[in-house]
Amino acid sequence: MREHVADLLQRYLPGPMRPGAGGNVSMKCPFHKEGMERTPSFSVHLDLGLFHCFTCHVAGDVRYLLRLLGLPRHQIDVELKIIQPQLDLNREKMEFEKKHFFVSNDPFKAKVTLPEALLGVYEWCPTSLLEQGFQMELLRDFEVGFDKNQQRVTYPLRDMYGNLAGIVGGRTLPQQEPKYKVYEGGHRDEKTKKWVAGDFGEWFDEQFYGFRCENHDLIWNFHRVYPRVIEAVSEGDASVILVEGFKACLWMVQSGFMNTAALMGSYISETQQRMIHRLGGPVYLFFDNDKAGREATKRIGKLLWRPLHGRLKVVQYPEEDVKASFSGESDSQPDDYEAQGVHQMVANSLDFHVYMQR
């Protein structure tokens, strides 16, 4: 049945079809930019025959889609004669299983997988990161975008298997709080009983009512790092650097350390610990050079050292910068250093037990 729906779409919609998770495919939307958008934002669920554009927000079922494309009613009936009964059954099944939508037995898999086309809403270039020295190609590769409505740099969150699990918006204006915002769906406040609008818009809540992303069950960029590590043939190729934030991770990758992942903060959850325990090579802690970062290095290091059988190291900041941090004059982080300096700091890493004895 999926093949029939896919064939129907390819005959009437522009551009190639990109497979996604959960039965969704992405295509270029025929209703804006004359079908020439760079990032496909038109998502179709092949099992349900439902579509939605995450940019112009047109939505409906395949019958409505064909009507919008100008097909006469009798031709639409012919096109859908075979697949319509199965689509109806699939939608009934979806409604029946809706209450189990958030249940997952795999701790490393996102409870809810979002359609890839959602990223098309944020395909704008984050110029603030370009001004800080990040390369355009790197930002595109990591699908870093910009939310014009909230004026935030957007970072896609993915589970260990690469499924899109959520989006985080980083502030670009001084008055914005919090610094990093995990986007959520709308919900009804339990105390006031009033509806609280979500970050994605009303259209999102129709399909993902009450959506919440537990970002501390994820490690940013781990879906790329983990496959490389388990296929590594040498200890050097299996090494992983853990940092706190998105920009630090991007900067380390841009500096040549491809196996860098971010905890998205100075806290580590049990799920994140279990993910790191699966690594077979050395793990380097390279947290921010401030009080919170130093405390996190000790706290998280104690949690990881034994399960990693001692394969844990701490990246050292230059001595003068450490002294400045202790005196409150400066707080640095990995993306404050040129690539050459980053390589030197990693080369000067200490075994965790040696670091704790200093």
N, C-alpha and C positions, 0 to 999 in steps of 0.2 A: 504494500500500500504506500509506503514511503516513496518507492520508486515512481509511482503514478503522480504523487504530489510534486516530487522533484522535477519530473519531466514537464509538468504543467507550468511550473515556475520558470524553468529555463526557456520555454517557448514564448513567454510573455514578458519577462523581466530582463533588464539590461545587465550585462557583465557576468563574471564568473560567480559560482556558488561556493561559499566557504563553509565547510562543516564546523559545527560547534558542539558544545556539550548538551546533554539532556534532550536530544532530538531536534535541536535548533540548527538552522543554517542562516548565514548572513549573505546579503546581496546588496547591490547598490539600489537605493530608493529611486523609483521612477517618478516620484511626485515633487522632488525639489532638486535644485542644481541641474535640472535637465538630465538626471540620471548619471551625472559625471562626478559625483562626490569621490574624494580620495579614499576615505575609510568607509567601507560599507556600514550603514547604520540601520538597514532594513532587515529585521529578524523574522523568520518564519519557523513555526514548530511543525515539523513534517507529520507527526502523529496526530496532532489536533487540528491542523489546517488553520491556525490562527497566526496573524501577522501583526507587527508593530514596528513603526519607524521611531527610533530613539532621538531623531532630530526634529522632524516636522510633526511627530506624534499621531500620524494617521494610523488607524488600527481597525481590526475586524477579522472576519473569516475569509476563506478563499472565494466564496461566492460574492461577498462585498468587494473584494479586490478586483475580480473580473469585471464587475459593474463599473468600478472606478476607471478601469482601463478601457471602457467603452464597448465591451462585448454585448451583443443583443441577448435578451433573456433566453431565447430558445437555444442559442449556442452555449450559454453557460450551463443549461440543463444537460446538454449532451456531454460537456466536459466533466461534469460532476456526477454523472449517473452511476459510475462504478464506485467511486471513492466516498461519496457522501454518507452512505449507511455506516461505513467503518469509522469515519470521522465522528459521527454522532455517538457511536459506541465508546470510542476513545475518550470523548469529552465527558460522558457519563461516568466512566471509570476514574477520570481525573477528579471529578467532584467528590466521588466516594472516598478517594485516597487523600483528599486535601488535608484532612486533619492530621495525617502522618507525614506531611510535607517536610517538616523540620527534623525528622528522625534519621539518624545515621549510626551504623555500627562500627564504622571505620573512624578512629580518632584522628587520622591524618587527612581525611576527606572533608571538604567544606559541607556543612549541613545544608546549605542552599547554593546551587550553582547558578550564577547569573549569565544571561546571554552575552556573547562576545560583542554584539552590536552596541551594547551600552557604552562602550568606550568611544564610539563614534561621536557621542555628545561632547566629549572633551578633547577632540583632536587638535585643538589650538595649541600653538607653540608657547611653552612657558619661558618668555623672554628673560625673566629674572634669573633663571638658571644659566641661560646663555651668557648673561653679563657676569656671572660668577665663574665662568670658565668651563662649563660643561659643554661637551660637543653635541651638536644637533643630531648626529647619527646615533649617539649613545642614548639620548632621550627618546628617540623614535623606537630604537630597539627595545627599550624597557617600557614603552607605551606610556611614558610620562606626558601628561597633557595639562590643560588649563580649563577651569570652570569659570566662565565669564559671569555667571549669575552670582556666584559667591566669592569671586576673585581669589580663588585658591588654586595652587598647583596640585594636580591629581596624580596619585600613585595607585595603580591597580594592585589589589591583593589577590594572590593565588595560593591554592593549597599545594601540597607536595606533588600532586599529579598534574598541576598546571591549570586546574579549573578556576575560572574567575569567581572569587569568593566575596569581593567587596571593593570599596574604593576609599582611599584616605585623601583628604584635602589639606594641603599645607598652606599656612597663611602667607600672604604677600604684603599685608598692611600691618603697621605696628599695633593698631587697636584691636586686631582680630584675636578672638579667643574661642577655643583653645588654639595652641600653636599647630597641632595636627588634629584634625577632626575626622573620626570614622563615620562615613556617611550611613544614615539609617533611613528606613522607611517610616511612613507616618504611623501614628498610633493614638489610641484614646487614653488620655491621662486618667489613672485610676482614682485620683482624688477629686479633680475638678469635673471629670466625665466629659471634658472638651477634647475635640480632635486637635492633635498636634501635627502640623504638616511635616512631611519628610523632606529629605535633601534631594530626592530624585524627581519629585513631582507627583501629581495625583495619578497619572497613568501607571506609574510603577506600583502603587499600592493595590491596584486592581488585581495584579498577578502575584505580588509578593507582600501581601498584607502583614504588617508587624515585623518586617525584615530587620534583623540585627546581625552584624558581623562581629564575631569574637576574634579580633585581630591578634590577641595573645595566644591563640591556638595555631597561629601561622608564623612562619619565618620568611621575611621578604627575600625573594630571589632563591629560596631553597629549592624550588622546582627545577631550576637550572643547575644549581650546584650539586645536588645529590646524585643525579645520573652521571655526572662527570667523575665524581669521587668514587662511586662503586665500580666504574670501568677503568679507573686509574691503574697504571702499571708500575708506578714508582711512588714513594712516600711524598715526594715533592708535589706531584700531581694530585695527591689525595689531601693535601693541606687545605684547611678552611679557615678563613678569617671572619670572626664575628664582630660586628660593630653595632652601635645603637640605632642609628637613623638612616633614612633613605638617602640623603645627600652624601653621607659618609660612605655608604655602600656604592653609590654611583661613582664617587671619586676614586675609590679603591679599584673598581673595575676599569675605569678610564686610565688608571696608573699601571694597569697590567695584571692586577690580582683578580682573575676571573672568578675564583672560588670565594667570593665574599658574599655574606648574607647578613641581614639586619634583624635584630630582635624587636625593633620598633619601640625602643625604650630601654630603661635600665633595670627592668624586671624580667624574670624568666618564669614561664608557667611550666607545669608538669608535662603538658603536651609538647612544648618546645624542647624540654629536656629529653624526652623520649626520642624526638626527631634527631637531636644531636648525638644521642647515644648510638645511633645507627651508623655514624661515620666511622670509617676505619683508619683515618690518618690523623695527623696532628691538628689540633684546633688552637687558633690564636685569638686571644681576647684583645680587642683594640677599641676600648670604650673612650668616651670623652675625657679630656684632661681637666676635670673639675671634681669637687667633693663627691657628687652623686656618682660620677663615673668610677672614681677610685673605690668607693664603697661597693659598687656593683661588681667590679672586678674581683674583689675578695669574696663577696657573698656568692656570686654565680660560679666563681672558680672552685669554691669548696663543694658546690653541688655537682660539678662536672668532673672534677679531677679523678675521683675513684672510678666512676663508670667508664671513663675514657682510658683507664689503666695508666694514668700519668702522662698521657699524650696531650698535655695542655700547656700552652705558653702565653706569656703576656708581652705585648708590644710596648716598647719603651719610648716615651716622649723625650725630647732633648732636655737635659738637666736644667737649663735656664728657664725653659717653659714650665717645668714642674714647679720650680721655686716661685715663679710668677703666679702660678695657679694657687699655691698654698697661701701666698700673701694677698690674694684677691685682686691682683693687678691684671690678670688675664686668664681666660678659660678657652683653651684650644680644643680642636677636634680634628679627625683625620683630613677633612677637606680643607683645612687651613694651610696645608703644606703642599709644596710642589712634588711632582712624582718622584724626583730623585731623593728628596727628603723622606718620603714615605718608604721607599725601598730601604733606605739606611736604617730607619726605625724598626722595620720588620726584621732586618738582619741582626739587629741588636736585641732581639726578643730574649726573655728569660724564661726558664722553666718555672712553672707556677709555684712549686715548693720553694725555689730560690727567691722568687719575688716576695713571698710571704715572710721570708726570714730577714728581709731588709729593714 
